[in-house]
Amino acid sequence: MEAARREAPAAESAGAAARGPRSKRLWRPDLMRNVVGSVQEGRGFAFRRKQKIERQYRKLLRKGKKVHSQQDNQFTDTYPEHLKHLYLAEEEMLKKRRRRATDNSVLAEEKLNEAVESVTTEGKCKKKTSNQKAKEEYEKIKAERARKKEEAEKMKQQREAAQRLYKQKKMEAYKILIQHWRIFVLKIGILC
């Protein structure tokens, strides 16, 4: 035993493997407490993040209270007594307008929803094959082409009618000009 104790300094320099299983270092909890990220000391990274978020949340709550209190003070009804009845009547009128507007919008939305539901229920009842879909698409394209062709024909007819009217007016103006020219020439011929 004593020989093993004498060789201990040489074993220390050799490392932990030379020391053997019995002479391991003891775990010291005090060393871990000094580390910055230790949760035990309340200085963990997650703990810091949590505290930061809590501070920001409390700050927002404080700001929100201030804003609400200012808004509440801003819109309090402090009307002069001799004009109070006018302001109150105007408020009632505005409330009625808002109610009418919301009622109208609600009715319009309900009608729209009913129309959409009826279209969707019709579509759900009849499932179309790809051939039927292709035929419908072809019919739509054909109808669109026919509509465009009719519009082009109408535009062409309007253009031709406008040209005829223009030519007719031009001819009338030309005839009047020729008549005046002939009269002018005759007068000059008589004078000469």
Secondary structure, DSSP 4 states (H G I P E B T S, - for coil): -HHHHHTHHHHHHH-HHHH-STTPPPP-HHHHHTSTT-TTTT--HHHHHHHHHHHHHHHHHHHHHHHHHHHHHHT-----GGGHHHHHHHHHHHHHHHHHHHHHHHHHHHHHHHHHHHHHHHHHH-PPPHHHHHHHHHHHHHHHHHHHHHHHHHHHHHHHHHHHHHHHHHHHHHHHHHHHHHHHHHHHHHH-
